[in-house]
Amino acid sequence: MVFQQTASAGILAGDSQEHSFYIEENAILELVSQSFEKIFKMEDSGKAERTINIDIEKGGTLIYSPLPCMPFAGSNFTSRTKINLQDDSSRLIYIDTLCGGRKEHGELFDYKSYRNLIEITRNSTADDNTAKSELIYRDNTVFEGSNCGLYPERKEFLKSPAMYGNYSHLGTMLLFGFNSKHGSALKPTDLFECLNLPAKLLYTAENLELQLGKPLVSVTQTAGNGIAVRLLANSAEEVQDIFNRIKKEF
């Protein structure tokens, strides 16, 4: 297990971070962080960015599980993550948790902009026996907040049923290369069973009313036999609890 540490109190305007991780063949690494990642307020055109490049060799395993990210009012942050899996035996658990802001300070969705691009590729062999890299997952998240109340309509949109609804925290968990406890390729039903959820949840008004106040979980099979878990909750602890249950199971 490796802890990412920084001497800074958080991410400040003008910061430009570059992270690179290489997981050797059959190696196992869990990458965690020391504390919640605070993205501080940035004046005018101020912004910060981060680039992450990850390569996982055959039989290698990466569990990428930093603590949640908390954008302050007026913050402007962009993150780009590229992950390459050497083949089907490369295993990845990727966790990302985004707080809507400092809720107790009345800053929910008051950031300026939060962008997070994730691309996952896997190497394969073409018909002419040449190696190629195939895109198997891409998620481009773009949220625009009120920017300290300057654009209240953006905040109202993020609070609408089409976006966060009554929730304040968004969690994403990606799993590639893992099998179920029965030895077969991991399927959404395995995760619903792990979380004691119905295999199929119909998002009717009645069901959503019953779910009110509880985390809302969605599990999807992706290209390349991956699993994407998305959930909405009202605290970072709720998100972490669900993701930790999945990590312990698989």
N, C-alpha and C positions, 0 to 999 in steps of 0.2 A: 504494500500500500504506500502510495506517495501523496504527501500533502503539498498542494501548491501554496506558496507563501509570498506575500508582498509586503514591502516596507510602507507602502502607501495605505491611507485609511480607506481608499476605494478608487474608483475610476474618475479622473478629473478631465476637464476640457483640455484638448490637445494630446491626450494619451493615445499612443499607437502601439498596441501589443502584438507580438508575433510568437505563437506557441507551436512547437513541432514535437511530435511523439512518434517513436518507432518501437513497435512491439515485435521482438524477435520470435523466431519459430518456436512454438510450444511454450512461450513465456506467458505469464499471467500478471497483469497490472491493474490495480484499482486506483484511480486518480480522484482525489477528493480535495476540498478546499478548507481553509482554516475558519472561515466565517461567511455570513451572507455577503454577497457582492454588492456594495453600494455604488450607484452611479449618481454622482453629485450634480447639482444644478449647474447649468452652463449658460453664460450670458450671450445674447445676440447670436452670432454665427458659430459659437463654440460647439465642438463635437468631439467624440472619442470613437475609436474603432479597434477591433481585434480580429486577427486572422489566426485560424487554427488548422494545422495540417497533421493528419494522422495516417500512419501506414501500419497494417496488421498482417504479419506473415502467416504462413500455414500453421494451423494449430494454435496460433496465438489468441489471447483473450484480453480485451480491454473493457473494464467497467469504468465508464466516465460518469462520475456522479458528484459534481460540485454542489455546494449549498446554493439555495435560491438567489436569484438576481433581483435587486430592488432599485428601480429607477426613481430618483427623486423628481420633484416638480421641476420642469424646465430642462431636464437632461435630454441629451441627443446622442444615441449610441447605435453603432452598427457592428455586427459580428458575422464573420464568414467562416464556416467550418467545412473542410473537405476531408473525407475519410475514405481510404482505399483498402479493401479487403483482398488479400492475395488469392483466396479461393473459397470454396464452400466450408472449409474447415476453420476459417478465420471467424472468431466470435466477437460480437460487440454488444454491450449494453450502454446505451447513451441516454442520459437523463438531463433534462433541462426544466427548471422551474422558474416561472416569472411571476413576481408579485405585481399587483396593479399599481403599486406605489406605497407610500407610507400612510396606510389607511387610518391609523390612529392620529395622524397629524392633519387629516382632511385632505390628503394629496392623491386620492385615488384617481388614476388616469390623468394626472396633471403633468406628466412628462411631455416633452416636445415630440420625440420620435424614438421608437425602438424597432430595430430591424435585425433579423436573425436568419441567415441563409445557411441551410445544411444540405450538403451533397454527399451521397455515399455511392462509391463505385466498387465493382468487383472484377477482378481479372478473369478472363476466359480465353479459350483457344478458338480462333476462327477456322473456317473450312480449309484454309491453306496452311494450317498449323502455326500461324503467327499469333502472338499474344495480343489481346486487345482489352481495353478497359470499358466496361459497360456500366452505364448509370442505372442504379437500381432504386434510388430514393432521392427525392429533392423536395425540400420544404422551404419556401420563401415567406417568412413571416414579416409583415409590415404593419405596425400599429402607430397611429398618430394620435397623440393625446391633446389635451386642452392648452398645453404650454402655459402653465400657471394661470389658467382661466381666460386666456386671450381668445380661445376658440371653444366655447362651451358646447357647440354642436358636435364636436368630435368626441368629447367626453360622453355626451348623451348617446351617441352612436355605439361607443364601446360598452355602455351599460344596457343597451337594447337586447331583446331576446335573440337577435341575429348574431350577437357577439358573446359577451360575458353573462348577460342576463343579471341575475341576482348574485353572481359570484365575483370574486376579486383576484383569484389566483389560477394560473394556467400551468398545467404540467404536461410534459411530453416525455415518453419513454420509448426507445427503439431497441428492438432485439433482433440480431441477425446471427445465424449459425447455431442456434440452440435447439435442443430436442426436448420433448415432454418427458415426464418421469416414466412413461411407457416406452421410450426409445424412438418414437416416431417424430417427424418434424413438428415443431411447435405450431399450434393453431390457436385462433382466437378463443375457441371453446375451452382450451386448457387454462387460459387466463381468467375467463369468466368463472370457471370452476374454482380456481385458486382464490378468487376474490368473493366467492359465494354470491355471484350475481346471476340473473337469468341469462340463458344463452342468447336470447334475442330480446332487446328492450325496444318497444315501440314508443317513439317520442310523441305520444298523444298528450293533450292538455291534462288529462286525468293522471297519467303516469308521471308527468313532470310535477304535478301538484303533490303526489306522494313522495317524490324525490326531493322536494323543497327542503333546503337546509343541509342535505347530504351531498357528498361529492358526486358529480355526474361523470361517468366513465364510458369511454368508447374504445373499442379494440378493433383494429383493421389489419387484414392480411395485405402485405405490400408486394410489389414485384420483387423477385429474388428470394421468395419465401421468408420475408421479414415480417415482423409484427410491430405495429405502431399503436401505442396506448396514449390516448389523450384524455385529460380529465380537467374538470373545473371544480374548484373548491373555495372555501372561505378562509383558509389559513395555509401557510406553508407546511405546518405539521401534518395536516390531513393529506397533502400531496405526498410528503415524505413517507408517511405510514403506509400508504398503498404501494408505492414503488418499492419500499423495503420488503414488503410481503412478497412481491413478485421476485425480487432478487434472491431471497432466501429459498424460494421454491425451485428456481431454475439455475 
